[in-house]
Amino acid sequence: MDNRLNEIRRKIRFLRSQMLDAESTIRQHINRDEDCAEGSMQLMAMRVVMLGLIGERNRLGGEERLLNVDERLKADCRAVGRGPLKGARGRRVR
């Protein structure tokens, strides 16, 4: 089951990158005042696939909780165990 969950996560990552590429292509078409209907339809189809993958991931127990703004600000994102470098400490000692 863990392999299946990792496979789904890999597919989600790959699909996200494809979606970003499709979005940038759509933006380019819009900036050049060209028709972007085909790219938009493909992007909407990717979103449907993404929702299916996310639902399957959640059913397998891989649900990832998203933090709200307050929780993100309160989260300690500093690296664990990072202190000053030995060279910096050594120079001060006399």
DRENPA-3360 file (N, C-alpha, C; in nm, 2 decimals, always signed):
BEGIN
1 = MDNRLNEI = +0.08/-0.12/+0.00/+0.00/+0.00/+0.00/+0.09/+0.13/+0.00 ~ +0.20/+0.12/+0.07/+0.29/+0.24/+0.08/+0.35/+0.27/-0.06 ~ +0.38/+0.16/-0.14/+0.42/+0.18/-0.28/+0.32/+0.25/-0.36 ~ +0.19/+0.21/-0.34/+0.08/+0.27/-0.42/+0.07/+0.42/-0.38 ~ +0.08/+0.45/-0.26/+0.07/+0.59/-0.21/+0.18/+0.67/-0.27 ~ +0.30/+0.62/-0.27/+0.42/+0.69/-0.33/+0.40/+0.71/-0.48 ~ +0.35/+0.61/-0.54/+0.32/+0.62/-0.69/+0.22/+0.73/-0.72 ~ +0.12/+0.74/-0.64/+0.01/+0.84/-0.65/+0.08/+0.98/-0.63;
9 = RRKIRFLR = +0.16/+0.99/-0.53/+0.23/+1.12/-0.50/+0.32/+1.16/-0.61 ~ +0.39/+1.06/-0.67/+0.47/+1.09/-0.79/+0.39/+1.14/-0.90 ~ +0.28/+1.08/-0.93/+0.19/+1.12/-1.04/+0.13/+1.26/-1.01 ~ +0.10/+1.29/-0.89/+0.05/+1.43/-0.86/+0.16/+1.53/-0.88 ~ +0.28/+1.50/-0.84/+0.39/+1.60/-0.87/+0.41/+1.62/-1.02 ~ +0.41/+1.51/-1.09/+0.43/+1.52/-1.24/+0.32/+1.60/-1.30 ~ +0.19/+1.57/-1.26/+0.08/+1.64/-1.31/+0.08/+1.79/-1.28 ~ +0.13/+1.82/-1.16/+0.14/+1.96/-1.12/+0.24/+2.04/-1.21;
17 = SQMLDAES = +0.35/+1.97/-1.25/+0.44/+2.04/-1.33/+0.38/+2.05/-1.47 ~ +0.31/+1.95/-1.52/+0.25/+1.97/-1.65/+0.14/+2.08/-1.65 ~ +0.07/+2.09/-1.54/-0.03/+2.20/-1.53/+0.03/+2.33/-1.53 ~ +0.15/+2.35/-1.46/+0.22/+2.48/-1.47/+0.26/+2.51/-1.61 ~ +0.31/+2.41/-1.68/+0.35/+2.44/-1.82/+0.23/+2.48/-1.90 ~ +0.12/+2.41/-1.89/+0.00/+2.44/-1.96/-0.05/+2.58/-1.93 ~ -0.04/+2.62/-1.80/-0.08/+2.76/-1.76/+0.01/+2.86/-1.82 ~ +0.14/+2.84/-1.83/+0.23/+2.94/-1.89/+0.20/+2.95/-2.04;
25 = TIRQHINR = +0.17/+2.83/-2.10/+0.14/+2.84/-2.25/+0.01/+2.92/-2.27 ~ -0.09/+2.90/-2.19/-0.21/+2.97/-2.20/-0.19/+3.12/-2.18 ~ -0.10/+3.16/-2.08/-0.07/+3.30/-2.06/+0.00/+3.36/-2.18 ~ +0.09/+3.28/-2.25/+0.15/+3.33/-2.37/+0.05/+3.35/-2.48 ~ -0.04/+3.26/-2.49/-0.14/+3.28/-2.60/-0.23/+3.40/-2.57 ~ -0.26/+3.42/-2.44/-0.35/+3.54/-2.41/-0.27/+3.67/-2.43 ~ -0.14/+3.67/-2.40/-0.06/+3.79/-2.42/-0.04/+3.82/-2.57 ~ -0.05/+3.72/-2.65/-0.04/+3.74/-2.80/-0.17/+3.76/-2.86;
33 = DEDCAEGS = -0.28/+3.76/-2.78/-0.41/+3.77/-2.83/-0.45/+3.66/-2.92 ~ -0.41/+3.53/-2.89/-0.44/+3.42/-2.97/-0.55/+3.33/-2.89 ~ -0.60/+3.24/-2.97/-0.70/+3.15/-2.91/-0.64/+3.05/-2.82 ~ -0.69/+3.03/-2.70/-0.63/+2.94/-2.60/-0.73/+2.84/-2.55 ~ -0.84/+2.82/-2.63/-0.94/+2.73/-2.59/-0.89/+2.58/-2.57 ~ -0.81/+2.54/-2.67/-0.76/+2.40/-2.66/-0.68/+2.38/-2.53 ~ -0.59/+2.47/-2.51/-0.50/+2.46/-2.39/-0.58/+2.46/-2.26 ~ -0.69/+2.55/-2.26/-0.77/+2.56/-2.14/-0.85/+2.43/-2.12;
41 = MQLMAMRV = -0.90/+2.37/-2.22/-0.97/+2.24/-2.21/-0.88/+2.13/-2.16 ~ -0.75/+2.13/-2.20/-0.66/+2.03/-2.15/-0.63/+2.06/-2.01 ~ -0.62/+2.18/-1.97/-0.59/+2.22/-1.83/-0.71/+2.17/-1.74 ~ -0.83/+2.20/-1.79/-0.94/+2.15/-1.71/-0.95/+2.00/-1.70 ~ -0.91/+1.93/-1.80/-0.90/+1.78/-1.79/-0.80/+1.74/-1.69 ~ -0.68/+1.81/-1.69/-0.58/+1.78/-1.59/-0.63/+1.80/-1.45 ~ -0.71/+1.90/-1.43/-0.76/+1.93/-1.30/-0.86/+1.81/-1.25 ~ -0.93/+1.76/-1.35/-1.02/+1.65/-1.31/-0.94/+1.53/-1.27;
49 = VMLGLIGE = -0.83/+1.50/-1.35/-0.74/+1.39/-1.31/-0.68/+1.41/-1.18 ~ -0.64/+1.54/-1.15/-0.57/+1.57/-1.02/-0.67/+1.55/-0.91 ~ -0.79/+1.59/-0.92/-0.89/+1.56/-0.81/-0.91/+1.41/-0.79 ~ -0.91/+1.33/-0.89/-0.92/+1.19/-0.88/-0.80/+1.13/-0.80 ~ -0.68/+1.18/-0.84/-0.56/+1.13/-0.77/-0.56/+1.17/-0.62 ~ -0.60/+1.30/-0.60/-0.60/+1.34/-0.46/-0.70/+1.26/-0.38 ~ -0.82/+1.23/-0.44/-0.92/+1.15/-0.37/-0.87/+1.01/-0.34 ~ -0.80/+0.95/-0.43/-0.74/+0.82/-0.41/-0.63/+0.82/-0.31;
57 = RNRLGGEE = -0.55/+0.93/-0.31/-0.44/+0.94/-0.21/-0.50/+0.95/-0.07 ~ -0.61/+1.03/-0.06/-0.67/+1.05/+0.07/-0.74/+0.92/+0.12 ~ -0.79/+0.84/+0.03/-0.86/+0.71/+0.07/-0.75/+0.61/+0.12 ~ -0.63/+0.62/+0.07/-0.52/+0.53/+0.11/-0.46/+0.58/+0.24 ~ -0.50/+0.70/+0.29/-0.45/+0.75/+0.42/-0.33/+0.84/+0.40 ~ -0.31/+0.90/+0.29/-0.20/+0.99/+0.26/-0.24/+1.13/+0.27 ~ -0.35/+1.16/+0.33/-0.41/+1.30/+0.34/-0.31/+1.39/+0.40 ~ -0.28/+1.50/+0.34/-0.19/+1.60/+0.39/-0.27/+1.72/+0.44;
65 = RLLNVDER = -0.26/+1.76/+0.56/-0.33/+1.87/+0.62/-0.26/+2.00/+0.58 ~ -0.34/+2.10/+0.53/-0.28/+2.23/+0.49/-0.29/+2.32/+0.61 ~ -0.19/+2.39/+0.64/-0.19/+2.49/+0.75/-0.25/+2.62/+0.71 ~ -0.33/+2.68/+0.80/-0.38/+2.81/+0.77/-0.27/+2.92/+0.80 ~ -0.30/+3.04/+0.78/-0.20/+3.15/+0.79/-0.14/+3.16/+0.93 ~ -0.23/+3.15/+1.03/-0.18/+3.16/+1.17/-0.09/+3.04/+1.20 ~ -0.12/+2.92/+1.16/-0.04/+2.81/+1.19/+0.09/+2.81/+1.11 ~ +0.09/+2.87/+0.99/+0.22/+2.88/+0.92/+0.31/+2.98/+0.99;
73 = LKADCRAV = +0.25/+3.09/+1.04/+0.34/+3.19/+1.10/+0.40/+3.14/+1.24 ~ +0.32/+3.05/+1.30/+0.36/+3.00/+1.43/+0.46/+2.88/+1.42 ~ +0.46/+2.82/+1.30/+0.54/+2.70/+1.27/+0.69/+2.74/+1.28 ~ +0.76/+2.65/+1.35/+0.91/+2.67/+1.36/+0.98/+2.61/+1.24 ~ +1.02/+2.68/+1.15/+1.08/+2.63/+1.03/+1.23/+2.64/+1.03 ~ +1.29/+2.67/+1.14/+1.43/+2.67/+1.15/+1.49/+2.53/+1.15 ~ +1.61/+2.52/+1.10/+1.68/+2.39/+1.09/+1.71/+2.34/+1.23 ~ +1.70/+2.21/+1.25/+1.73/+2.15/+1.39/+1.88/+2.13/+1.40;
81 = GRGPLKGA = +1.93/+2.18/+1.51/+2.07/+2.15/+1.54/+2.17/+2.23/+1.47 ~ +2.13/+2.34/+1.40/+2.23/+2.42/+1.33/+2.28/+2.52/+1.43 ~ +2.41/+2.52/+1.45/+2.47/+2.62/+1.54/+2.57/+2.69/+1.46 ~ +2.65/+2.78/+1.52/+2.75/+2.85/+1.44/+2.86/+2.75/+1.40 ~ +2.93/+2.78/+1.29/+3.03/+2.70/+1.24/+3.15/+2.69/+1.34 ~ +3.22/+2.58/+1.34/+3.33/+2.57/+1.43/+3.44/+2.68/+1.41 ~ +3.46/+2.72/+1.29/+3.56/+2.82/+1.26/+3.52/+2.95/+1.32 ~ +3.39/+2.98/+1.32/+3.34/+3.11/+1.38/+3.36/+3.11/+1.53;
89 = RGRRVR = +3.34/+2.99/+1.60/+3.36/+2.98/+1.74/+3.50/+2.99/+1.78 ~ +3.59/+2.92/+1.70/+3.73/+2.91/+1.72/+3.80/+3.04/+1.72 ~ +3.76/+3.13/+1.64/+3.82/+3.26/+1.62/+3.80/+3.35/+1.74 ~ +3.69/+3.34/+1.81/+3.66/+3.43/+1.92/+3.73/+3.38/+2.05 ~ +3.77/+3.25/+2.06/+3.83/+3.20/+2.18/+3.97/+3.25/+2.20 ~ +4.00/+3.30/+2.32/+4.14/+3.35/+2.34/+4.20/+3.30/+2.47;
% end
